Amino acid sequence: MLLIPDFHPERLYSNGYHRWLDVLQHSGYFFIFTLAVLWVFPSFRRFSPHYWLLILLAVVLETAQYWIPKRSFSLMDMCSNVLGISAAYFCWWAVKKITGNKRTE
């Protein structure tokens, strides 16, 4: 995704940039990515240190955009990425508690 220049699909269905939609997209992408990681790699289901590894990945990916042509670094995007990761971990934990399913540990 870093190499796709200007990936903002809202331009296809609206007239301009919407900050709330950008936050929703970034947090949604990282929410889905984190759930996929939690499902595929059971070791990541332990909160620490894997949570912090995913946070570091999000920070590095956003910071790398500073040096990639036609990309831009955004602190708001970075916070949205962290929000998506945190929400995914919380949802995974909540489902585990509600269902009492020990396989999701």
N, C-alpha and C positions, 0 to 999 in steps of 0.2 A: 504493500500500500504506500510505502514511502516514495516509491519511484513513479507512482501515478500522479502526474502533475494536476493540481487543482481539482481534487476529487470532492466536489460539492454538488451533489445531485439536486439540491433544492433549486438550482438555477433552471432545471428542466420543468419544474412544476410550480414555480412561484416567481414573483418579480422582485428578486433581490435577496440579500443576505439576512438571515434571521438568527440572532444570537441564541435564542432558546432551542432552535432546531439544530444548530451546531453542537450545543451541549448535549442534546438528546442523541445525536449521531455518535459523537465520541464516546459517551458513556455507554451507549447501546452496543457499539462495536466491542469495547473492552468487557462488557458484561457477558456477551456471547462467547468471546474468546476465553474468558476466565472459566465459564461453565464448561466449555469444551476441554480445557486443560484439567479441570477437576474431575471430569468424567473419564478422560483417557489416562491420566497419570494419578493413580490413587495416592501416591506419596505427597502430592500437593494439597491433599485434603487437610493435612495438619496445618494449622494457621501460620505458625512461625516455624521456620524462616521463609517458607515458600510465598507467603503473602508479600513479604518485603522484596522477594526476588521479582515477582510480577510488577510491583510498584516501580522497582528499579528499571525494569524493561520499559515500562510506559514512559518514565522520565527520560531515559536514553533515547527512545524513539522520537519523542517530541523535541528533545534538545538537538538531535541530529538534523532536524529540519532547518536549523539555523544555517547550516552549511550546504544544503541541497538547493540547487537553482530552482526557481519557481515554487519554492515551499517557504513557509514562514513559521517561526517559533511563536507559540502562544501559551502564556501561563494559564489562561482559561481552558484551553484544550488539555493541558497537562492535568489540571484539577478535575476536568470531566473524565479523563482516563482513570484517574484514581477513584473517582466516584463509581464508575462502572465496575472496577475490580472489587471495591469494598461492598457494593450492593450484591454482587455475585456470591462473595463469601458469606455474606449475611443470609441470603436466600438459601444457599446450600446448608448452612447451619440450621436455619429455621425449619426447613423441610426434614432434616435429620431429627430434630427435636420433636416435631409434630408426629412424624410417622414412627419414631422409635426404631428406625432402621439402622442397625449396627453396620451394615455393609458400606454406608457412606462415610465411615470414619476415616 
